[in-house]
Amino acid sequence: MEVIGKLVKILDTEAGTSKAGKPWVKQTCLVETKEEFNNLVAVSAFGEDKIKQMNKLEIGMTVNIACNVYSREYNGKYYHNIDGYWFTNQSNNPEVNDDAEQDMPF
């Protein structure tokens, strides 16, 4: 899944230790999409490499984030996570130029 929109906030880094005793680190950003309702999406980055990718972005940029969306059950309730794994500034993505075909000499 992709989340595309304006980066409005990057929250503080969180860290902890899993039940297995392994350390973890995550950071969450808020993206405002163009949806009419419920247009604010929180996307988390787990691990130093993904956090570095996210922190290259700046507030106000139009961003494109590739995500894994999943749900898990705890005590009979379901909780949803949106984990980003690829964070890019959308203006850096190449746009397709439909006029290029019209400029061909044949």
C-alpha positions as CSV (number, residue, x, y, z in Angstrom):
1,M,0.0,0.0,0.0
2,E,1.1,3.6,-0.6
3,V,0.4,6.6,1.4
4,I,0.8,9.9,-0.5
5,G,0.3,13.3,1.0
6,K,1.9,16.2,2.8
7,L,4.2,15.5,5.7
8,V,2.8,17.4,8.6
9,K,4.8,16.1,11.6
10,I,7.6,13.8,12.7
11,L,7.2,12.5,16.2
12,D,10.0,11.7,18.7
13,T,11.9,8.5,18.4
14,E,10.7,5.7,20.7
15,A,12.8,2.8,21.9
16,G,12.4,-0.3,24.1
17,T,13.2,-4.0,24.5
18,S,11.0,-6.8,23.1
19,K,9.8,-9.8,25.2
20,A,12.7,-11.7,23.6
21,G,15.2,-9.2,25.0
22,K,16.0,-7.5,21.7
23,P,16.2,-3.7,21.5
24,W,13.9,-1.9,19.1
25,V,13.5,1.7,17.9
26,K,10.7,3.3,16.0
27,Q,9.6,6.8,14.9
28,T,6.2,7.9,13.5
29,C,5.3,10.6,11.0
30,L,1.9,12.1,10.2
31,V,0.8,12.5,6.6
32,E,-2.1,14.5,5.5
33,T,-3.7,12.8,2.4
34,K,-6.2,14.3,-0.1
35,E,-9.1,12.1,1.2
36,E,-12.2,14.0,2.2
37,F,-12.6,12.4,5.6
38,N,-10.1,10.8,8.0
39,N,-7.2,12.3,6.0
40,L,-4.5,12.1,8.6
41,V,-2.4,8.9,8.5
42,A,0.3,7.9,11.1
43,V,3.0,5.8,9.5
44,S,5.7,4.2,11.7
45,A,9.3,3.4,10.7
46,F,11.0,0.5,12.6
47,G,14.8,0.3,12.7
48,E,17.6,2.7,12.2
49,D,17.7,2.4,8.4
50,K,14.1,3.2,7.9
51,I,14.2,6.1,10.4
52,K,17.2,7.6,8.5
53,Q,15.1,7.4,5.3
54,M,12.2,9.1,7.0
55,N,14.3,11.8,8.5
56,K,15.6,12.9,5.1
57,L,12.1,14.2,4.5
58,E,11.0,17.7,5.6
59,I,7.8,19.0,7.0
60,G,5.6,20.3,4.2
61,M,7.0,18.0,1.5
62,T,4.7,15.9,-0.6
63,V,5.8,12.4,0.3
64,N,5.2,8.8,-1.0
65,I,5.5,6.1,1.6
66,A,5.3,2.4,0.8
67,C,3.7,0.6,3.7
68,N,2.7,-2.7,5.1
69,V,-0.8,-2.5,6.8
70,Y,-1.8,-5.2,9.2
71,S,-4.0,-6.0,12.2
72,R,-3.4,-8.0,15.3
73,E,-5.6,-9.2,18.1
74,Y,-5.0,-8.5,21.8
75,N,-7.6,-9.5,24.4
76,G,-10.4,-9.7,21.9
77,K,-9.7,-6.4,20.3
78,Y,-7.9,-5.7,17.0
79,Y,-5.2,-3.1,16.6
80,H,-3.9,-1.8,13.2
81,N,-0.4,-0.9,12.3
82,I,0.9,1.0,9.3
83,D,4.7,0.3,9.0
84,G,6.5,2.3,6.3
85,Y,9.5,0.6,4.6
86,W,10.2,3.1,1.8
87,F,10.1,6.9,2.3
88,T,10.5,9.3,-0.6
89,N,9.9,12.9,-1.5
90,Q,7.3,12.6,-4.3
91,S,8.8,15.6,-6.2
92,N,12.0,13.4,-6.7
93,N,10.0,10.7,-8.4
94,P,10.2,11.0,-12.2
95,E,6.9,11.9,-13.9
96,V,5.7,10.4,-17.1
97,N,5.7,12.9,-19.9
98,D,2.8,12.0,-22.2
99,D,3.9,14.7,-24.7
100,A,7.1,12.8,-25.4
101,E,5.4,10.5,-27.9
102,Q,4.1,13.5,-29.8
103,D,7.6,14.9,-30.3
104,M,8.7,11.7,-32.1
105,P,9.7,12.2,-35.8
106,F,7.9,9.1,-36.9
